Amino acid sequence: MIDYEGQYPNSRRYFKNDYENLKFKFSGSENIENNYSQSMQDMFVLSILDGKRNGVYVEVGADKPRVINNSYLLESQYDWEGVSFEIESDKVDYFNTIRKNKCICANATKFDYKSLFDERKYPKQIDYLQLDCDPPQITLECLKKLPLEDYRFSVITFETDLYSGGQDVQIEHWQILSSLGYQRVIKNIKNEGNPYEDWWIDPLVIGEHMWKQFLNEDVEFSEVILKCY
């Protein structure tokens, strides 16, 4: 079996010696040796949910099981359950040799999410939704396929790839999520200067005193998580 893990890119990661520099010292953050996400999405989720344990995630566009993966820290250190989706079967096979929570090989634009969520008895308020497929139009189609009237998500990270021409996707996904009452807290998260994601929360479950601390736009991801970056 091919090792699909690969190496981390050169972008900034969080390590234990960054603890004093962490803006939001959430529950258990003192024990984190390192994060795994490409742009600290895992640290954002834990920050805004104050280190929630035993949460539930849905990861659309899993790619690798650990390297630049947004759910591995949640699963491995905070005992979250959840499901990942990936269209490439070889990647799914490798992912499932590494991870406790399994990945489903499927076309995420056609999958019946509601049936799966119902079957697994997921809570109607799921803690984290990742939407990250290529190209961004696919990510948008996945959003439209989700049972958004039946299930809500406390935190959402949505890849727009604005830097490579994702303006229409950014506008349409904003229209969908804002119409459902979600709050975009960070527009145009940047990685090495390239705006490529929007980060959202559900204000029905995340207090205003918390999410307003994160309000920002056109910002490098490390500035969201660390005091000095």
C-alpha positions, 0 to 999 in steps of 0.5 A: 500500500502506498504511503499517502501521508507525505510531508508537511508544507512550510506553513506555520504549525503550532507546537507545545513551545507556542503555548504561552503565545496561544491567544485562547488557552482552551481546556487541555491546550497545555497538553497539545504537542503539535497541531495537524491542520494546514492552517490551524483549523483544528486549533480554531475549532478547539479555541472557539469550542473551549477544548470540547471533548467527545464532539462530532465532526463531518469532514468533506475532503479528507485527503490524508489521515494526519498530515494537513488533516483538520480532524486528527487532533480532535479524534486523537486527543479530544475523543471526537467521533465523526466521519470523513469523505474522500473520492480517491479509493487508494487514499481512503484505504490508507486513511482507514489503516491509520484512523479510528474514525473511518473515511467513506469513499464517495462522490461527496456531491451525491452522497445521502448525508441525512441517511448516514447522520440519522443512522448513526444518531448524530446530534442535530447540532454537529460540532464541526463541518469541514468543506474542502474539495477541488475545485471550489465549485465542488465544495459548494455543491457538497454544501448544497447536498448537506441536510442543512434544514435538519442538522446544524453545525457549530463551526464550519470551515469552507475552502473558497480558493479565492486567490485562484478565482473563487469569487462566485463560490464565496458569494454563493456559499455566503448567501446560503449560510447567512440565510440559515443564520450562520455568522462568518467570523473570518473572511478570507483566511490566508495561507502564505498571503493567499486568501482561500477559506472562510470560517463560520460559527453558529451564533445559536450555540456560540456566545457572542462574547466568544465569536466576536473575539475572532472577527477578522478579514483578510488575515493570515491564519497564524494571526488568529491563533497566536499572539505573535506569529 
